[in-house]
Amino acid sequence: MTQSNGQPLSQPDGGKPKGNYTGERLKALRPETYRKVVELLAEPGEHVSYREICRQCHVTDDTVKAVERREAISIATRKEALMV
């Protein structure tokens, strides 16, 4: 199905286009939220779920996963330091 200008009415794959989640925008625009996400990911005593981090920080799960990938080394170091 097409519009009068010949463009399709919906995306061909049926969904929204996937974004490029890196965590850079969050770090630049909301650095305190970025730090909070890193802190929650680094909690050594109990694993905080992505869903809970999303609720507390008002971000998407894709953003949380991107921050985790971006900060993997520092999160591991922080966990190790907090365990000691």
N, C-alpha and C positions, 0 to 999 in steps of 0.2 A: 504494500500500500504506500502511495506517495502523496506528498502535498501538491498543491497547484504549481509550485515552482520546480517540481521534479525531485525534491529531496525526500528521503525516506522519513516516515513519521517516528520511527523508533530506532534505537541502536540495532545493528544487524545481529549482535550477539545476545540481544535481549536484556542487557543490564547496563549499569553505569560503567564508564571506562575506569580501569584501575588506575589509582594514583601512584606517584613515586614517593613512598614514605621513607624519609631518612632521619627525621627528627630535627633537621636544621631549622625549620621555621619555628618549631616549638621552642627551641633553645634561644633563638633570636627574639621572638615576640613575647614569650612567657618563660623567662629563665627560672623563676621560682617554681613553676609547675614542672619544668624539666628536671630540676634538682629533686623535687618530691617523687617523681616517677623513678628516678635512679635510686633514691633512698628506699622506696618500697620494694623495688626489685632486689635490693641488696639485703633485705631482712633475713638474717641467718636463722633465727629461732623458729619462725614459721613461714612457710611459703605463702605469699600474698598472691592471689589469683589475678590474672589479667583483668578479669571482669571487675574485681574490687578496685584495682588501680584505676580503671576507666571511670568508675563511679566517683571515686574520691578526687580525681584530678580533672575530670570532665574532658577526657580525650578518647580517641577511638582505640580499639585493640591493635589496629595496624600501626598506630603511632607508638604504642607501648612496645610492640615487637621491634620496631625500628630503633627506638632508644636502647633497647636491650642489645641489639646487634652492634650499635654504634659504641656503646659503653661496656662491652663484654669484659674487657680486661680490667677496667676500673671497678666494675661490680664484683668481679671475682676477688680482687684485692681487698675491697671493702668488706666483703663477707668474711674473708680470712681474718682480717684485723678485728672485726666484731666478735668472732668466735673466740679469740684469745682474750 
